[in-house]
Amino acid sequence: MNEQIQGSNHLQVFDDLESEVRSYCRSFPTKFQRASGYQLWDVEGRPYIDFFAGAGALNYGHNPPEMKKTLIEYLLKDGISHSLDMATEAKEHFLSKFNEVILKPRGLNYKVMFPGPTGTNAVESALKLARKVTGRQTVMSFTNAFHGMTLGSLAVTGNKFKRRGAGVPLNHAVSMPYDGYMGNEVNTLDYIESFLNDSGSGISLPAAVIVETLQGEGGINVASNEWLIGLADLCKRYDMLLIVDDVQMGCGRTGHFFSFERCGIVPDIVCMSKSIGGYGLPMAITLMKPELDLWEPGEHNGTFRGNNLAFITAAGALDYWKNSQFQLEIEANAELIRSVLAGIVLSLPDLNGELRGLGMMQGIAFQSGIAERISAIAFERGLILETSGTDSEVIKIMPPLTIQRAGLELGLRILTGCIYDAAVENKSFAEAK
Ligand SMILES: *Cc1c(COP(=O)(O)O)cnc(C)c1O
């Protein structure tokens, strides 16, 4: 009754009851009801094309039918739902399949750890393990890095606003310039090595280096293959562990299952979450080289490390990786995105847009501060599109990897219109001034 009086799409309950900390619902102010594939619908039946994909947790789209079917069957037969970290059939199935489909064909030999089911927990466990194994305290991280919201992860995160939220000093970390941070002419690895080499630099030898191969939250900054290979080499030469945070770029986002496959490096530790559960269900894994697995039983514990519903869908998601077909589809989609974005940048020279990204994680950086306006117009036109970067200066195009061609084309057409209209607004505003 109340709902009818207020209008079914009212957001009053959230304003009244939910903490001010809520964020995405402010950029996309409607009440969502259902979703399928690359689309969502709100309570008024309005469709939206999803170019955000749960920040990378929905690489396989919303409610993928095969995984849904397997999950429902598992629920109906009273399969284990929660199991702490006890051995279950569902976990066994995931582990074996992950080894067969992902690790073995890539010649990778990792032990799999299940931390709490979030990205930041995978990162915390990686940092702990690196410190334990090396007996050193400092971890090197990079400018504009994002690794999560808990204290250890925040200490290796760049963003000032997020860091300030900690309320305590964030220590035992040292931030160094990411690839390209000092301009195209400077190889930041040389700069970093000069610190490691110099006993007067004020930096003690780090336990590990934690890196994203492509910084998603930090502005869609891509590290070059050469730089990543050089970084892996630097880690070897100075006996530092290399941790790749693949929480957002893993599971195919940049074209391969692991984002580091493009340059052939083999990290010592890999953090995964977001899409690893396949269905948007909470799950995380930390991969480590077997010789690093020096954990004592229970040393990094957690109640929800046995989310068996996620193990079921995570195993289902691995079917996408049984052959190279999916990878080819991602590549084709990536090319379409790239060509449309390049066309936009070329036809609007006044905006000075800069193409960013790789695979199905691409975007345009704008100097003029219109990225947030573009996102707002896009929402009005039924397209969910986020911004990224310290000043939200980059529009971020990250649809589900499984998006159909027609959906991708339509979304890109809407996006193009939004950018043109935001550019016109921007121009008339500048002229009025
Ligand atoms: C999202 C993200 C995290 C944190 O994951 P949560 O599940 O939000 O804790 C860590 N690292 C990267 C690169 C991420 O994108």
The ligand as an ORCA input file, in Angstrom:
! r2SCAN-3c Opt
* xyz 0 1
  C      37.898     -4.764     -5.805
  C      39.355     -4.905     -5.606
  C      39.893     -5.294     -4.367
  C      39.058     -5.457     -3.137
  O      38.095     -6.435     -3.264
  P      36.869     -6.437     -2.236
  O      36.131     -7.683     -2.555
  O      36.085     -5.199     -2.506
  O      37.453     -6.439     -0.875
  C      41.253     -5.482     -4.292
  N      42.051     -5.296     -5.366
  C      41.567     -4.911     -6.558
  C      42.498     -4.732     -7.704
  C      40.208     -4.687     -6.719
  O      39.721     -4.279     -7.883
*
